[in-house]
Amino acid sequence: MSVILILVLASLSLAGLFLAAFVWAVRSGQFDDTQTPSLRVLTEDGPSSLPLAGKPGPETITKHEHRNI
């Protein structure tokens, strides 16, 4: 019977911790804007930062190669 009491108290304290974390998240603004981050992927930020095909990027040039800029 004492094991059940320990388990009930442990589960209630864990539920209280989750409730406190949820209240903290709501008060700190974690749930203010849930739509924009998913839509931000669809917008274009301008030119891609990836190197063009056929042209090595600055990180792919070895110390023996010289690139004319």
PDB file with SEQRES, HELIX, SHEET and CRYST1 records, atoms N, CA, C and O in Angstrom:
SEQRES   1 A   69  MET SER VAL ILE LEU ILE LEU VAL LEU ALA SER LEU SER          
SEQRES   2 A   69  LEU ALA GLY LEU PHE LEU ALA ALA PHE VAL TRP ALA VAL          
SEQRES   3 A   69  ARG SER GLY GLN PHE ASP ASP THR GLN THR PRO SER LEU          
SEQRES   4 A   69  ARG VAL LEU THR GLU ASP GLY PRO SER SER LEU PRO LEU          
SEQRES   5 A   69  ALA GLY LYS PRO GLY PRO GLU THR ILE THR LYS HIS GLU          
SEQRES   6 A   69  HIS ARG ASN ILE                                              
HELIX    1 AA1 SER A    2  ARG A   27  1                                  26    
HELIX    2 AA2 THR A   36  LEU A   39  1                                   4    
HELIX    3 AA3 ARG A   40  LEU A   42  5                                   3    
HELIX    4 AA4 PRO A   58  THR A   60  5                                   3    
CRYST1    1.000    1.000    1.000  90.00  90.00  90.00 P 1           1          
ATOM      1  N   MET A   1       0.818  -1.191   0.000  1.00  0.00           N  
ATOM      2  CA  MET A   1       0.000   0.000   0.000  1.00  0.00           C  
ATOM      3  C   MET A   1       0.865   1.260   0.000  1.00  0.00           C  
ATOM      4  O   MET A   1       0.484   2.274  -0.585  1.00  0.00           O  
ATOM      5  N   SER A   2       2.014   1.201   0.646  1.00  0.00           N  
ATOM      6  CA  SER A   2       2.884   2.376   0.687  1.00  0.00           C  
ATOM      7  C   SER A   2       3.507   2.651  -0.687  1.00  0.00           C  
ATOM      8  O   SER A   2       3.845   3.793  -0.998  1.00  0.00           O  
ATOM      9  N   VAL A   3       3.660   1.603  -1.510  1.00  0.00           N  
ATOM     10  CA  VAL A   3       4.202   1.795  -2.856  1.00  0.00           C  
ATOM     11  C   VAL A   3       3.228   2.610  -3.697  1.00  0.00           C  
ATOM     12  O   VAL A   3       3.652   3.463  -4.477  1.00  0.00           O  
ATOM     13  N   ILE A   4       1.950   2.363  -3.552  1.00  0.00           N  
ATOM     14  CA  ILE A   4       0.942   3.118  -4.302  1.00  0.00           C  
ATOM     15  C   ILE A   4       0.973   4.586  -3.894  1.00  0.00           C  
ATOM     16  O   ILE A   4       0.857   5.469  -4.743  1.00  0.00           O  
ATOM     17  N   LEU A   5       1.128   4.846  -2.613  1.00  0.00           N  
ATOM     18  CA  LEU A   5       1.202   6.224  -2.132  1.00  0.00           C  
ATOM     19  C   LEU A   5       2.437   6.928  -2.707  1.00  0.00           C  
ATOM     20  O   LEU A   5       2.357   8.091  -3.102  1.00  0.00           O  
ATOM     21  N   ILE A   6       3.554   6.241  -2.755  1.00  0.00           N  
ATOM     22  CA  ILE A   6       4.777   6.818  -3.324  1.00  0.00           C  
ATOM     23  C   ILE A   6       4.590   7.094  -4.818  1.00  0.00           C  
ATOM     24  O   ILE A   6       4.998   8.147  -5.306  1.00  0.00           O  
ATOM     25  N   LEU A   7       3.979   6.161  -5.543  1.00  0.00           N  
ATOM     26  CA  LEU A   7       3.757   6.354  -6.972  1.00  0.00           C  
ATOM     27  C   LEU A   7       2.781   7.494  -7.256  1.00  0.00           C  
ATOM     28  O   LEU A   7       2.974   8.252  -8.206  1.00  0.00           O  
ATOM     29  N   VAL A   8       1.744   7.617  -6.446  1.00  0.00           N  
ATOM     30  CA  VAL A   8       0.779   8.704  -6.627  1.00  0.00           C  
ATOM     31  C   VAL A   8       1.452  10.045  -6.362  1.00  0.00           C  
ATOM     32  O   VAL A   8       1.254  10.997  -7.117  1.00  0.00           O  
ATOM     33  N   LEU A   9       2.237  10.127  -5.306  1.00  0.00           N  
ATOM     34  CA  LEU A   9       2.933  11.378  -5.001  1.00  0.00           C  
ATOM     35  C   LEU A   9       3.965  11.718  -6.081  1.00  0.00           C  
ATOM     36  O   LEU A   9       4.126  12.883  -6.444  1.00  0.00           O  
ATOM     37  N   ALA A  10       4.654  10.711  -6.584  1.00  0.00           N  
ATOM     38  CA  ALA A  10       5.634  10.949  -7.643  1.00  0.00           C  
ATOM     39  C   ALA A  10       4.950  11.421  -8.920  1.00  0.00           C  
ATOM     40  O   ALA A  10       5.442  12.332  -9.585  1.00  0.00           O  
ATOM     41  N   SER A  11       3.827  10.813  -9.267  1.00  0.00           N  
ATOM     42  CA  SER A  11       3.127  11.222 -10.490  1.00  0.00           C  
ATOM     43  C   SER A  11       2.521  12.614 -10.346  1.00  0.00           C  
ATOM     44  O   SER A  11       2.514  13.382 -11.308  1.00  0.00           O  
ATOM     45  N   LEU A  12       2.015  12.951  -9.170  1.00  0.00           N  
ATOM     46  CA  LEU A  12       1.470  14.294  -8.961  1.00  0.00           C  
ATOM     47  C   LEU A  12       2.572  15.353  -8.999  1.00  0.00           C  
ATOM     48  O   LEU A  12       2.372  16.441  -9.540  1.00  0.00           O  
ATOM     49  N   SER A  13       3.723  15.039  -8.431  1.00  0.00           N  
ATOM     50  CA  SER A  13       4.820  16.008  -8.475  1.00  0.00           C  
ATOM     51  C   SER A  13       5.345  16.173  -9.904  1.00  0.00           C  
ATOM     52  O   SER A  13       5.701  17.281 -10.304  1.00  0.00           O  
ATOM     53  N   LEU A  14       5.397  15.099 -10.664  1.00  0.00           N  
ATOM     54  CA  LEU A  14       5.816  15.187 -12.062  1.00  0.00           C  
ATOM     55  C   LEU A  14       4.807  15.988 -12.883  1.00  0.00           C  
ATOM     56  O   LEU A  14       5.193  16.787 -13.736  1.00  0.00           O  
ATOM     57  N   ALA A  15       3.525  15.776 -12.627  1.00  0.00           N  
ATOM     58  CA  ALA A  15       2.490  16.552 -13.317  1.00  0.00           C  
ATOM     59  C   ALA A  15       2.597  18.029 -12.947  1.00  0.00           C  
ATOM     60  O   ALA A  15       2.396  18.899 -13.793  1.00  0.00           O  
ATOM     61  N   GLY A  16       2.908  18.308 -11.696  1.00  0.00           N  
ATOM     62  CA  GLY A  16       3.106  19.696 -11.269  1.00  0.00           C  
ATOM     63  C   GLY A  16       4.292  20.344 -11.965  1.00  0.00           C  
ATOM     64  O   GLY A  16       4.234  21.517 -12.333  1.00  0.00           O  
ATOM     65  N   LEU A  17       5.368  19.583 -12.146  1.00  0.00           N  
ATOM     66  CA  LEU A  17       6.526  20.112 -12.863  1.00  0.00           C  
ATOM     67  C   LEU A  17       6.188  20.416 -14.320  1.00  0.00           C  
ATOM     68  O   LEU A  17       6.603  21.444 -14.855  1.00  0.00           O  
ATOM     69  N   PHE A  18       5.433  19.521 -14.959  1.00  0.00           N  
ATOM     70  CA  PHE A  18       5.023  19.770 -16.344  1.00  0.00           C  
ATOM     71  C   PHE A  18       4.098  20.981 -16.435  1.00  0.00           C  
ATOM     72  O   PHE A  18       4.198  21.764 -17.380  1.00  0.00           O  
ATOM     73  N   LEU A  19       3.214  21.140 -15.477  1.00  0.00           N  
ATOM     74  CA  LEU A  19       2.326  22.298 -15.465  1.00  0.00           C  
ATOM     75  C   LEU A  19       3.124  23.583 -15.272  1.00  0.00           C  
ATOM     76  O   LEU A  19       2.855  24.586 -15.933  1.00  0.00           O  
ATOM     77  N   ALA A  20       4.098  23.560 -14.377  1.00  0.00           N  
ATOM     78  CA  ALA A  20       4.937  24.741 -14.158  1.00  0.00           C  
ATOM     79  C   ALA A  20       5.741  25.079 -15.410  1.00  0.00           C  
ATOM     80  O   ALA A  20       5.894  26.254 -15.744  1.00  0.00           O  
ATOM     81  N   ALA A  21       6.254  24.072 -16.104  1.00  0.00           N  
ATOM     82  CA  ALA A  21       7.000  24.317 -17.343  1.00  0.00           C  
ATOM     83  C   ALA A  21       6.089  24.896 -18.422  1.00  0.00           C  
ATOM     84  O   ALA A  21       6.506  25.770 -19.181  1.00  0.00           O  
ATOM     85  N   PHE A  22       4.858  24.418 -18.494  1.00  0.00           N  
ATOM     86  CA  PHE A  22       3.909  24.941 -19.475  1.00  0.00           C  
ATOM     87  C   PHE A  22       3.552  26.392 -19.173  1.00  0.00           C  
ATOM     88  O   PHE A  22       3.508  27.225 -20.079  1.00  0.00           O  
ATOM     89  N   VAL A  23       3.300  26.694 -17.908  1.00  0.00           N  
ATOM     90  CA  VAL A  23       2.968  28.072 -17.522  1.00  0.00           C  
ATOM     91  C   VAL A  23       4.149  28.993 -17.821  1.00  0.00           C  
ATOM     92  O   VAL A  23       3.955  30.108 -18.306  1.00  0.00           O  
ATOM     93  N   TRP A  24       5.374  28.536 -17.535  1.00  0.00           N  
ATOM     94  CA  TRP A  24       6.557  29.342 -17.844  1.00  0.00           C  
ATOM     95  C   TRP A  24       6.660  29.593 -19.349  1.00  0.00           C  
ATOM     96  O   TRP A  24       6.975  30.707 -19.769  1.00  0.00           O  
ATOM     97  N   ALA A  25       6.398  28.576 -20.156  1.00  0.00           N  
ATOM     98  CA  ALA A  25       6.499  28.721 -21.607  1.00  0.00           C  
ATOM     99  C   ALA A  25       5.460  29.700 -22.137  1.00  0.00           C  
ATOM    100  O   ALA A  25       5.753  30.482 -23.041  1.00  0.00           O  
ATOM    101  N   VAL A  26       4.261  29.665 -21.590  1.00  0.00           N  
ATOM    102  CA  VAL A  26       3.215  30.587 -22.039  1.00  0.00           C  
ATOM    103  C   VAL A  26       3.563  32.014 -21.634  1.00  0.00           C  
ATOM    104  O   VAL A  26       3.394  32.939 -22.429  1.00  0.00           O  
ATOM    105  N   ARG A  27       4.041  32.203 -20.422  1.00  0.00           N  
ATOM    106  CA  ARG A  27       4.364  33.554 -19.948  1.00  0.00           C  
ATOM    107  C   ARG A  27       5.592  34.136 -20.632  1.00  0.00           C  
ATOM    108  O   ARG A  27       5.698  35.355 -20.767  1.00  0.00           O  
ATOM    109  N   SER A  28       6.513  33.300 -21.062  1.00  0.00           N  
ATOM    110  CA  SER A  28       7.729  33.816 -21.694  1.00  0.00           C  
ATOM    111  C   SER A  28       7.561  34.016 -23.196  1.00  0.00           C  
ATOM    112  O   SER A  28       8.500  34.451 -23.863  1.00  0.00           O  
ATOM    113  N   GLY A  29       6.389  33.709 -23.741  1.00  0.00           N  
ATOM    114  CA  GLY A  29       6.118  33.992 -25.147  1.00  0.00           C  
ATOM    115  C   GLY A  29       6.494  32.881 -26.105  1.00  0.00           C  
ATOM    116  O   GLY A  29       6.653  33.139 -27.298  1.00  0.00           O  
ATOM    117  N   GLN A  30       6.639  31.672 -25.636  1.00  0.00           N  
ATOM    118  CA  GLN A  30       7.015  30.575 -26.515  1.00  0.00           C  
ATOM    119  C   GLN A  30       5.905  30.218 -27.499  1.00  0.00           C  
ATOM    120  O   GLN A  30       6.186  29.665 -28.562  1.00  0.00           O  
ATOM    121  N   PHE A  31       4.661  30.519 -27.170  1.00  0.00           N  
ATOM    122  CA  PHE A  31       3.529  30.157 -28.019  1.00  0.00           C  
ATOM    123  C   PHE A  31       2.892  31.376 -28.674  1.00  0.00           C  
ATOM    124  O   PHE A  31       1.745  31.299 -29.115  1.00  0.00           O  
ATOM    125  N   ASP A  32       3.603  32.497 -28.749  1.00  0.00           N  
ATOM    126  CA  ASP A  32       3.022  33.702 -29.324  1.00  0.00           C  
ATOM    127  C   ASP A  32       2.756  33.564 -30.816  1.00  0.00           C  
ATOM    128  O   ASP A  32       1.667  33.904 -31.278  1.00  0.00           O  
ATOM    129  N   ASP A  33       3.716  33.080 -31.568  1.00  0.00           N  
ATOM    130  CA  ASP A  33       3.569  32.991 -33.019  1.00  0.00           C  
ATOM    131  C   ASP A  33       3.964  31.591 -33.469  1.00  0.00           C  
ATOM    132  O   ASP A  33       5.148  31.276 -33.592  1.00  0.00           O  
ATOM    133  N   THR A  34       2.972  30.766 -33.710  1.00  0.00           N  
ATOM    134  CA  THR A  34       3.257  29.396 -34.133  1.00  0.00           C  
ATOM    135  C   THR A  34       3.136  29.215 -35.643  1.00  0.00           C  
ATOM    136  O   THR A  34       3.489  28.154 -36.158  1.00  0.00           O  
ATOM    137  N   GLN A  35       2.645  30.226 -36.367  1.00  0.00           N  
ATOM    138  CA  GLN A  35       2.449  30.102 -37.808  1.00  0.00           C  
ATOM    139  C   GLN A  35       3.678  30.519 -38.611  1.00  0.00           C  
ATOM    140  O   GLN A  35       4.013  29.864 -39.598  1.00  0.00           O  
ATOM    141  N   THR A  36       4.348  31.584 -38.213  1.00  0.00           N  
ATOM    142  CA  THR A  36       5.431  32.154 -39.013  1.00  0.00           C  
ATOM    143  C   THR A  36       6.617  31.218 -39.218  1.00  0.00           C  
ATOM    144  O   THR A  36       7.111  31.144 -40.344  1.00  0.00           O  
ATOM    145  N   PRO A  37       7.111  30.496 -38.210  1.00  0.00           N  
ATOM    146  CA  PRO A  37       8.268  29.632 -38.466  1.00  0.00           C  
ATOM    147  C   PRO A  37       8.018  28.580 -39.544  1.00  0.00           C  
ATOM    148  O   PRO A  37       8.933  28.246 -40.297  1.00  0.00           O  
ATOM    149  N   SER A  38       6.821  28.063 -39.629  1.00  0.00           N  
ATOM    150  CA  SER A  38       6.546  27.064 -40.664  1.00  0.00           C  
ATOM    151  C   SER A  38       6.418  27.701 -42.042  1.00  0.00           C  
ATOM    152  O   SER A  38       6.671  27.034 -43.045  1.00  0.00           O  
ATOM    153  N   LEU A  39       6.036  28.960 -42.117  1.00  0.00           N  
ATOM    154  CA  LEU A  39       5.905  29.646 -43.403  1.00  0.00           C  
ATOM    155  C   LEU A  39       7.211  30.289 -43.846  1.00  0.00           C  
ATOM    156  O   LEU A  39       7.366  30.609 -45.024  1.00  0.00           O  
ATOM    157  N   ARG A  40       8.151  30.484 -42.933  1.00  0.00           N  
ATOM    158  CA  ARG A  40       9.420  31.116 -43.266  1.00  0.00           C  
ATOM    159  C   ARG A  40      10.230  30.275 -44.248  1.00  0.00           C  
ATOM    160  O   ARG A  40      11.055  30.811 -44.988  1.00  0.00           O  
ATOM    161  N   VAL A  41      10.003  28.979 -44.260  1.00  0.00           N  
ATOM    162  CA  VAL A  41      10.716  28.095 -45.171  1.00  0.00           C  
ATOM    163  C   VAL A  41      10.317  28.390 -46.614  1.00  0.00           C  
ATOM    164  O   VAL A  41      11.127  28.208 -47.523  1.00  0.00           O  
ATOM    165  N   LEU A  42       9.105  28.834 -46.837  1.00  0.00           N  
ATOM    166  CA  LEU A  42       8.594  29.032 -48.185  1.00  0.00           C  
ATOM    167  C   LEU A  42       9.050  30.335 -48.825  1.00  0.00           C  
ATOM    168  O   LEU A  42       8.961  30.477 -50.045  1.00  0.00           O  
ATOM    169  N   THR A  43       9.533  31.285 -48.042  1.00  0.00           N  
ATOM    170  CA  THR A  43       9.955  32.562 -48.604  1.00  0.00           C  
ATOM    171  C   THR A  43      11.394  32.476 -49.077  1.00  0.00           C  
ATOM    172  O   THR A  43      12.195  31.706 -48.547  1.00  0.00           O  
ATOM    173  N   GLU A  44      11.707  33.281 -50.085  1.00  0.00           N  
ATOM    174  CA  GLU A  44      13.063  33.306 -50.614  1.00  0.00           C  
ATOM    175  C   GLU A  44      13.860  34.379 -49.884  1.00  0.00           C  
ATOM    176  O   GLU A  44      13.367  35.483 -49.655  1.00  0.00           O  
ATOM    177  N   ASP A  45      15.086  34.047 -49.522  1.00  0.00           N  
ATOM    178  CA  ASP A  45      15.946  34.990 -48.824  1.00  0.00           C  
ATOM    179  C   ASP A  45      16.905  35.707 -49.763  1.00  0.00           C  
ATOM    180  O   ASP A  45      17.715  36.513 -49.306  1.00  0.00           O  
ATOM    181  N   GLY A  46      16.837  35.443 -51.029  1.00  0.00           N  
ATOM    182  CA  GLY A  46      17.753  36.049 -51.977  1.00  0.00           C  
ATOM    183  C   GLY A  46      18.626  34.984 -52.609  1.00  0.00           C  
ATOM    184  O   GLY A  46      18.243  33.815 -52.660  1.00  0.00           O  
ATOM    185  N   PRO A  47      19.801  35.378 -53.092  1.00  0.00           N  
ATOM    186  CA  PRO A  47      20.682  34.399 -53.730  1.00  0.00           C  
ATOM    187  C   PRO A  47      21.139  33.336 -52.746  1.00  0.00           C  
ATOM    188  O   PRO A  47      21.330  33.594 -51.557  1.00  0.00           O  
ATOM    189  N   SER A  48      21.305  32.161 -53.269  1.00  0.00           N  
ATOM    190  CA  SER A  48      21.713  31.039 -52.434  1.00  0.00           C  
ATOM    191  C   SER A  48      23.159  31.206 -52.013  1.00  0.00           C  
ATOM    192  O   SER A  48      23.965  31.765 -52.757  1.00  0.00           O  
ATOM    193  N   SER A  49      23.491  30.729 -50.834  1.00  0.00           N  
ATOM    194  CA  SER A  49      24.864  30.807 -50.349  1.00  0.00           C  
ATOM    195  C   SER A  49      25.688  29.617 -50.828  1.00  0.00           C  
ATOM    196  O   SER A  49      26.878  29.529 -50.528  1.00  0.00           O  
ATOM    197  N   LEU A  50      25.064  28.697 -51.571  1.00  0.00           N  
ATOM    198  CA  LEU A  50      25.786  27.545 -52.089  1.00  0.00           C  
ATOM    199  C   LEU A  50      26.571  27.943 -53.331  1.00  0.00           C  
ATOM    200  O   LEU A  50      26.102  28.780 -54.103  1.00  0.00           O  
ATOM    201  N   PRO A  51      27.760  27.365 -53.548  1.00  0.00           N  
ATOM    202  CA  PRO A  51      28.518  27.700 -54.756  1.00  0.00           C  
ATOM    203  C   PRO A  51      27.818  27.157 -55.995  1.00  0.00           C  
ATOM    204  O   PRO A  51      27.106  26.155 -55.933  1.00  0.00           O  
ATOM    205  N   LEU A  52      28.030  27.831 -57.121  1.00  0.00           N  
ATOM    206  CA  LEU A  52      27.436  27.394 -58.378  1.00  0.00           C  
ATOM    207  C   LEU A  52      28.100  26.117 -58.848  1.00  0.00           C  
ATOM    208  O   LEU A  52      29.244  25.830 -58.494  1.00  0.00           O  
ATOM    209  N   ALA A  53      27.374  25.353 -59.649  1.00  0.00           N  
ATOM    210  CA  ALA A  53      27.921  24.094 -60.161  1.00  0.00           C  
ATOM    211  C   ALA A  53      29.103  24.386 -61.074  1.00  0.00           C  
ATOM    212  O   ALA A  53      29.025  25.267 -61.929  1.00  0.00           O  
ATOM    213  N   GLY A  54      30.190  23.656 -60.900  1.00  0.00           N  
ATOM    214  CA  GLY A  54      31.367  23.832 -61.727  1.00  0.00           C  
ATOM    215  C   GLY A  54      32.371  24.815 -61.167  1.00  0.00           C  
ATOM    216  O   GLY A  54      33.539  24.776 -61.552  1.00  0.00           O  
ATOM    217  N   LYS A  55      31.958  25.697 -60.270  1.00  0.00           N  
ATOM    218  CA  LYS A  55      32.872  26.653 -59.656  1.00  0.00           C  
ATOM    219  C   LYS A  55      33.112  26.236 -58.209  1.00  0.00           C  
ATOM    220  O   LYS A  55      32.166  26.125 -57.429  1.00  0.00           O  
ATOM    221  N   PRO A  56      34.360  26.007 -57.852  1.00  0.00           N  
ATOM    222  CA  PRO A  56      34.621  25.624 -56.466  1.00  0.00           C  
ATOM    223  C   PRO A  56      34.414  26.804 -55.531  1.00  0.00           C  
ATOM    224  O   PRO A  56      34.736  27.945 -55.866  1.00  0.00           O  
ATOM    225  N   GLY A  57      33.886  26.522 -54.385  1.00  0.00           N  
ATOM    226  CA  GLY A  57      33.714  27.547 -53.377  1.00  0.00           C  
ATOM    227  C   GLY A  57      35.033  27.817 -52.676  1.00  0.00           C  
ATOM    228  O   GLY A  57      35.992  27.071 -52.874  1.00  0.00           O  
ATOM    229  N   PRO A  58      35.110  28.857 -51.865  1.00  0.00           N  
ATOM    230  CA  PRO A  58      36.362  29.196 -51.193  1.00  0.00           C  
ATOM    231  C   PRO A  58      36.858  28.090 -50.270  1.00  0.00           C  
ATOM    232  O   PRO A  58      38.063  27.960 -50.055  1.00  0.00           O  
ATOM    233  N   GLU A  59      35.961  27.308 -49.732  1.00  0.00           N  
ATOM    234  CA  GLU A  59      36.384  26.261 -48.803  1.00  0.00           C  
ATOM    235  C   GLU A  59      36.914  25.027 -49.516  1.00  0.00           C  
ATOM    236  O   GLU A  59      37.516  24.166 -48.875  1.00  0.00           O  
ATOM    237  N   THR A  60      36.705  24.914 -50.852  1.00  0.00           N  
ATOM    238  CA  THR A  60      37.168  23.733 -51.573  1.00  0.00           C  
ATOM    239  C   THR A  60      38.525  23.939 -52.229  1.00  0.00           C  
ATOM    240  O   THR A  60      39.110  22.984 -52.740  1.00  0.00           O  
ATOM    241  N   ILE A  61      39.031  25.154 -52.226  1.00  0.00           N  
ATOM    242  CA  ILE A  61      40.320  25.437 -52.845  1.00  0.00           C  
ATOM    243  C   ILE A  61      41.429  25.057 -51.867  1.00  0.00           C  
ATOM    244  O   ILE A  61      41.418  25.459 -50.704  1.00  0.00           O  
ATOM    245  N   THR A  62      42.375  24.282 -52.359  1.00  0.00           N  
ATOM    246  CA  THR A  62      43.493  23.882 -51.501  1.00  0.00           C  
ATOM    247  C   THR A  62      44.554  24.965 -51.501  1.00  0.00           C  
ATOM    248  O   THR A  62      44.437  25.948 -52.233  1.00  0.00           O  
ATOM    249  N   LYS A  63      45.583  24.798 -50.694  1.00  0.00           N  
ATOM    250  CA  LYS A  63      46.613  25.829 -50.597  1.00  0.00           C  
ATOM    251  C   LYS A  63      47.494  25.876 -51.840  1.00  0.00           C  
ATOM    252  O   LYS A  63      48.200  26.864 -52.043  1.00  0.00           O  
ATOM    253  N   HIS A  64      47.477  24.840 -52.681  1.00  0.00           N  
ATOM    254  CA  HIS A  64      48.289  24.821 -53.885  1.00  0.00           C  
ATOM    255  C   HIS A  64      47.572  25.451 -55.070  1.00  0.00           C  
ATOM    256  O   HIS A  64      48.212  25.794 -56.064  1.00  0.00           O  
ATOM    257  N   GLU A  65      46.282  25.607 -54.985  1.00  0.00           N  
ATOM    258  CA  GLU A  65      45.519  26.203 -56.070  1.00  0.00           C  
ATOM    259  C   GLU A  65      45.422  27.702 -55.849  1.00  0.00           C  
ATOM    260  O   GLU A  65      45.351  28.170 -54.712  1.00  0.00           O  
ATOM    261  N   HIS A  66      45.419  28.454 -56.947  1.00  0.00           N  
ATOM    262  CA  HIS A  66      45.239  29.894 -56.865  1.00  0.00           C  
ATOM    263  C   HIS A  66      44.006  30.251 -57.664  1.00  0.00           C  
ATOM    264  O   HIS A  66      43.805  29.764 -58.777  1.00  0.00           O  
ATOM    265  N   ARG A  67      43.208  31.083 -57.101  1.00  0.00           N  
ATOM    266  CA  ARG A  67      41.961  31.466 -57.747  1.00  0.00           C  
ATOM    267  C   ARG A  67      42.055  32.930 -58.155  1.00  0.00           C  
ATOM    268  O   ARG A  67      42.387  33.785 -57.334  1.00  0.00           O  
ATOM    269  N   ASN A  68      41.768  33.222 -59.413  1.00  0.00           N  
ATOM    270  CA  ASN A  68      41.761  34.601 -59.889  1.00  0.00           C  
ATOM    271  C   ASN A  68      40.419  35.217 -59.566  1.00  0.00           C  
ATOM    272  O   ASN A  68      39.374  34.728 -59.994  1.00  0.00           O  
ATOM    273  N   ILE A  69      40.461  36.270 -58.822  1.00  0.00           N  
ATOM    274  CA  ILE A  69      39.213  36.922 -58.417  1.00  0.00           C  
ATOM    275  C   ILE A  69      39.042  38.194 -59.205  1.00  0.00           C  
ATOM    276  O   ILE A  69      38.053  38.904 -59.022  1.00  0.00           O  
TER     277      ILE A  69                                                      
END                                                                             
